[in-house]
Amino acid sequence: MATKKPSLKKNDRVVYPPHGPVTVVGVKSQEVFGEKRQYLIMQAEDSDLVLKAPLDRLDEIGVRPPMPKTVAKEVLKILSEPATAQSAQWSRRFKAHNEKLHSGDPIQIAELIRNLELADAKKPVSAGEKRLLKAARHSLEGELAITWASDRETASVRIDKALADNPEMIKTLEDKKKEEDKKKKGTTAAAAADEG
């Protein structure tokens, strides 16, 4: 079986779904089921996790270079757009979210973040969805940091800004504030009636 010659070198940063950005450690030959294969060895960010992928299957697995700046621009645009329709059934919704996260596609990950952030602003999402949101943000922040030659914190701030500019998020937060103000007025009025 012919293996693809790696155009990747040590310390290159690539994206490995669903782990997000990883650093290339090197290439290693290994015999598996009597067949010698070459593997790309990668180190996950922020952990001791070492990953390996067969060199001849990198495209199939989804290992790719970090997104270009044009895609980063599109990601921010997606974060500021209304949410897409989602299944009312939790198990179907969770499966769809999982697929988006594991696709490794920054556009799909941005959609996942937007949809979950908007849903959470309306009504807290489940613990499982919160974990998916955290993993999606971690992946996207890391990749955006590489693309913009910045750090995770800067990427996180830009994601938050794009979400804050989302008209659906603005309306949700305004509606929540109105509801809270109404409750406060009701509580104040009730307390005044009790005193009178």
C-alpha positions in Angstrom: 0.0 0.0 0.0 1.5 3.4 -1.0 1.6 5.9 1.7 1.3 9.6 1.1 4.6 11.5 1.8 4.0 13.9 4.6 4.2 17.6 3.7 4.0 18.2 7.4 7.0 18.7 9.6 7.7 18.7 13.3 6.0 21.6 15.2 3.5 22.3 12.4 0.1 22.9 13.9 -2.9 21.1 12.3 -6.5 20.5 13.2 -7.5 16.9 14.2 -11.2 16.4 14.7 -12.6 16.3 17.3 -9.5 17.3 19.3 -9.1 20.7 17.6 -5.6 22.1 17.1 -2.7 19.8 17.6 1.1 20.0 17.1 2.9 17.6 14.8 5.5 15.6 16.8 6.8 13.5 13.8 6.2 10.4 11.7 6.6 6.9 13.0 6.5 3.5 11.2 4.6 0.8 13.0 3.6 -2.7 12.1 -0.2 -3.4 12.4 -1.7 -6.8 11.5 1.5 -7.7 9.7 1.5 -4.6 7.6 4.0 -1.7 8.0 2.3 1.7 8.0 3.4 5.2 8.7 1.6 7.3 11.3 1.5 11.0 11.9 2.2 11.6 15.6 0.5 14.6 17.2 0.3 16.2 20.6 -3.0 17.7 21.7 -3.0 21.2 23.1 -3.4 21.7 26.9 -3.0 18.0 27.7 -0.6 15.1 27.5 -2.7 13.3 25.0 -0.7 11.9 22.1 -2.6 11.1 18.9 -1.7 9.2 15.8 -3.2 8.8 12.4 -2.2 6.8 9.4 -0.5 9.0 6.9 -2.5 7.5 4.0 -5.8 8.3 5.7 -5.3 11.9 6.9 -7.8 13.4 4.4 -10.4 10.7 5.3 -9.9 11.3 9.0 -10.1 15.1 8.5 -6.7 16.2 9.6 -6.2 19.6 7.9 -4.3 22.8 8.2 -5.9 25.6 10.3 -8.6 27.6 8.6 -7.6 30.6 6.5 -8.5 34.1 7.5 -11.4 34.2 5.0 -13.0 31.2 6.8 -12.4 32.9 10.2 -14.3 35.9 8.9 -17.2 33.6 7.8 -17.1 31.9 11.3 -17.7 35.3 13.0 -20.5 36.1 10.6 -22.2 32.8 11.4 -22.0 33.5 15.1 -23.9 36.7 14.6 -26.7 35.1 12.5 -30.0 33.7 13.9 -30.0 30.0 15.0 -31.0 27.3 12.6 -34.0 25.1 13.3 -33.3 22.2 15.7 -35.2 19.1 16.7 -37.4 19.5 19.8 -36.4 15.9 20.7 -33.3 16.1 22.9 -31.6 12.9 21.7 -31.9 13.9 18.0 -30.6 17.4 18.8 -27.7 16.1 20.8 -26.8 13.7 18.0 -26.8 16.5 15.5 -24.7 18.7 17.8 -22.2 15.8 18.3 -21.9 15.3 14.5 -21.1 19.0 14.0 -18.4 18.9 16.7 -16.8 15.8 15.4 -16.9 17.0 11.8 -14.0 19.3 12.6 -15.4 21.8 10.1 -15.1 25.3 11.7 -18.3 26.5 10.0 -20.3 23.6 11.5 -18.6 24.2 14.9 -19.5 27.9 14.7 -23.2 26.9 14.0 -23.1 24.5 17.0 -21.7 27.3 19.3 -24.2 29.8 18.1 -27.2 27.5 18.4 -26.2 26.3 21.9 -25.3 29.8 23.2 -28.7 31.2 21.9 -30.6 28.2 23.4 -28.7 28.6 26.7 -29.5 32.3 26.9 -33.3 31.5 26.5 -33.3 28.5 28.9 -30.3 26.7 30.4 -29.3 23.7 28.2 -28.6 20.2 29.5 -25.3 19.2 31.1 -24.4 17.2 28.0 -25.0 20.1 25.7 -23.0 22.3 28.0 -20.0 19.9 27.7 -20.4 19.9 23.9 -20.5 23.7 23.9 -17.3 23.8 26.0 -15.5 21.3 23.7 -16.7 23.3 20.6 -15.5 26.6 22.0 -12.2 25.1 23.0 -11.7 23.7 19.5 -12.7 26.9 17.7 -10.8 29.3 20.0 -7.6 27.2 19.5 -8.0 27.2 15.8 -8.8 30.9 15.5 -5.8 31.7 17.7 -3.6 30.0 15.2 -5.2 31.7 12.2 -5.0 35.1 13.8 -1.5 34.5 15.3 -3.0 35.5 18.7 -4.0 33.7 21.9 -7.1 31.8 23.0 -8.3 34.7 25.2 -8.4 37.0 22.2 -10.2 34.4 20.1 -12.7 33.9 23.0 -13.4 37.7 23.2 -14.0 37.9 19.5 -16.4 34.9 19.6 -18.3 36.5 22.5 -18.4 39.9 20.6 -19.9 38.2 17.5 -22.5 36.4 19.7 -23.3 39.7 21.5 -24.0 41.3 18.1 -26.4 38.5 17.2 -29.9 40.2 16.9 -31.5 37.0 18.3 -29.2 37.2 21.4 -29.9 40.9 21.8 -33.6 40.3 21.8 -33.4 37.3 24.1 -31.4 39.3 26.7 -33.7 42.3 26.4 -36.8 40.1 26.9 -35.1 38.5 30.0 -34.3 41.9 31.4 -38.0 43.1 30.9 -39.1 39.9 32.7 -36.8 40.4 35.6 -37.8 44.1 35.9 -41.5 43.0 35.9 -40.8 40.5 38.7 -38.9 43.2 40.7 -41.8 45.6 40.3 -44.2 42.9 41.4 -42.0 42.0 44.5 -41.7 45.7 45.4 -45.4 46.3 45.0 -46.2 43.2 47.1 -43.8 44.4 49.8 -45.3 47.9 49.8 -48.8 46.3 50.1 -47.7 44.2 53.1 -46.3 47.4 54.8 -49.6 49.3 54.2 
